[in-house]
Amino acid sequence: MGTIIIIGVITLTVAGIVLSLILYLVAQKFKVVEDPRIDLVAEKLPGANCGGCGFAGCRALAEAIVKAENLEGKACPVGGVPVMAQVADVMGLKAEASDPMVAVVRCNGGKCNTHKKVSYDGAKDCVVANQNFAGEGACSFGCLGLGNCSRACKFDALYINEQTGLPEVNQDKCVGCGACVKACPRLVIELRKKGLKDRRVFVSCINKDKGAAAKKNCDVACIGCGKCEKVCPFGAITVANNLSYIDFNKCKMCRKCVAECPTGAIHAVNFPPAKPKVEKPAEETAQVNNDNNPQEKGTVNENI
Amino acid sequence: MKTFNKGGVHPEENKLASNNKTKVFPLTKKAVVFVSQHLGAPATCLVQKGDKVKVGTLLARADAFICANTHSPYSGTVTKVDVAVDFNGFKKPAIYIDVEGDEWEESIDRTADIKREITLEPKEIVQRMKDCGIVGLGGAAFPTNVKYMVPDGKKAEFLIINGVECEPYLTSDNRIMIENTEEIFIGIEIMKKALGINTALIGIENNKPEAIKLMTAMSEKYKGTEVVPLKLKYPQGAEKQLINALTGREVPSGKLPIEVGCVVDNVGTALAIYQAVQKNKPLIDNVMTFTGKSVKPENQKNLLVRVGTPLQEIIDYCGGLPEDTGKLISGGPMMGKAIMDTSAPTVKTTSSILVINEKEAKRQTPTPCIRCGKCVDACPMGLEPVLLSTLCSQDKWEEAENECVMDCIECGCCLFTCPANRPLLDLIRVGKFKVGALRRARAQK
């Protein structure tokens, strides 16, 4: 009886040693050398796999960073500067200071400011609607309001305001991944610099029709009059194809253009309310803005 | 009686205006003519503000291969060259003409007598089609001359003439077959000469007995052209379905009708070719139908309308819109598009203004798919609309391409037959658009 136990123990021990030896050798032979930094970098990234960086997911970005040994053109828009600083620490590199971006809706037409000509009851999809007609308000450039952008947003930062029929961006949740920009068939949404103290000045219109035609369909359209271009002291504004555009890299947020715009198409967001002693024209414009806009002062598009 | 083999549906016919004689629509005061009214590359505008034009003056020239000329349908002064809104609400380059009188170019033969002798050589015929800006009047507006340049290695055996008019409500093709029978036959002789063949088949659905009778009688006189009455089924007027119905052949996936030796043209195009070749008249007008269930019988009209006439004037001429109008459609109810702006002008291929009442205009709310497979049975192209629409709604463009989304002819049978009112075709159209863009991007690489 005792021998059987001893034989059993010895056999299993020997078998165990032999098998573990084989496993060890196989493991040595087929070892995959992976840079340990990939795991370290991936750990620092948010792990939402949103694809906002342009790579397939967080790990793909980590692999790309480690492989390239630099951070050029590779940044996590979700984590922003703090995360990239941590990644740079891991990599022993210096983090590039990249400005955080935010999605901006460049249309203020919607249900309130355009004149509804027809009603659409087709598929609730902007791409489908864009193939069929110009839009309920007859503007062939503006937002269709069927919500492809809000469905594309993985961070719950965009939704369609039922009252205005326009998408609104929650700037605290928006990470600037650009999914909504790609989802919009009319390129209404643009990524712009979040700006100092979250303040931004932008033209909330992309209508390239001539002034009269644009104004006919929408009260707050850019008519391409060029007043903003003339008044801008920094050369940040260009008017091309009857449409004004503010270069956010040049704009110093003086808001002269906001006061000048006759249709209130230029929006300034997150600025403190205008003081009573502000010059008259600015006040008037602010007033016009208030009248035309069910939202306050054209600022609320961004703010919730 | 013949018909095509796969799928198809039977919508209500509603050919309400089929017995109403074609009337010539009076000239408008201010015409708007789109520079490009065809499928393919845009044409180059040749006129500018202040130019005097006559009826038939060339307004825009075709510079590319797949492109068509545009001629002035009116005489008068060009007031501006700008953009104009089309009936979908999109802006396109257009020429505005203030109409003064009705002066035609001298080269156009305006006499009513029928000219039977064909003097032009095949090459000259094709050139004349191009010069006169003839496009396919079946709806796609494909430049006709391109079809007659048969590529090397291919041979045309059959000329197929589409007199099917399978879309409900539309009656304009029916009217021209009754009223311009001989002109159409001469047009067919011209087309046969251009192709160097002697066999033509005219397909007409059997809900047009008068047209079948007149056309068959005329075919005695013109040998080699046969009128084939077809069993009623939508979409028989689609070229691939018509080829199948008449010859039993099937056009392979992604290929053109010439692959099976066929060239397909509409009866309207045959008439336009007759006028271009024998009378030197460019394509400046066509017959269109004003109809709808709630339109009074005396207002149901077939009208010969010049290109560039505002739709609103046609509506006013026909007694305005009935009170319960819910939607206006340009084209048939199955494939036509909703008109959102009636100030838009007509184009070469405008075949109707269809008035749909409020009740029928309302689109039903889609409910979940019940996997009944009706759309698969109905699809005349043998596709699976339910699968394609799912793939397209999930942005799976490559998979949709593998499932032959590009073979879809957008006939709308799937939408018509779906008991769950799902927007199948809307989604498939998006897929076609995206896959087309993908293919172009691949070709550029």
Boltz contact constraints between the chains, C-beta under 6 A:
constraints:
  - contact:
      token1: [A, 118]
      token2: [B, 340]
      max_distance: 6.0
  - contact:
      token1: [A, 121]
      token2: [B, 363]
      max_distance: 6.0
  - contact:
      token1: [A, 123]
      token2: [B, 423]
      max_distance: 6.0
  - contact:
      token1: [A, 123]
      token2: [B, 426]
      max_distance: 6.0
  - contact:
      token1: [A, 127]
      token2: [B, 430]
      max_distance: 6.0
  - contact:
      token1: [A, 128]
      token2: [B, 426]
      max_distance: 6.0
  - contact:
      token1: [A, 128]
      token2: [B, 430]
      max_distance: 6.0
  - contact:
      token1: [A, 131]
      token2: [B, 429]
      max_distance: 6.0
  - contact:
      token1: [A, 133]
      token2: [B, 88]
      max_distance: 6.0
  - contact:
      token1: [A, 133]
      token2: [B, 89]
      max_distance: 6.0
  - contact:
      token1: [A, 133]
      token2: [B, 340]
      max_distance: 6.0
  - contact:
      token1: [A, 134]
      token2: [B, 89]
      max_distance: 6.0
  - contact:
      token1: [A, 134]
      token2: [B, 90]
      max_distance: 6.0
  - contact:
      token1: [A, 138]
      token2: [B, 89]
      max_distance: 6.0
  - contact:
      token1: [A, 140]
      token2: [B, 89]
      max_distance: 6.0
  - contact:
      token1: [A, 140]
      token2: [B, 90]
      max_distance: 6.0
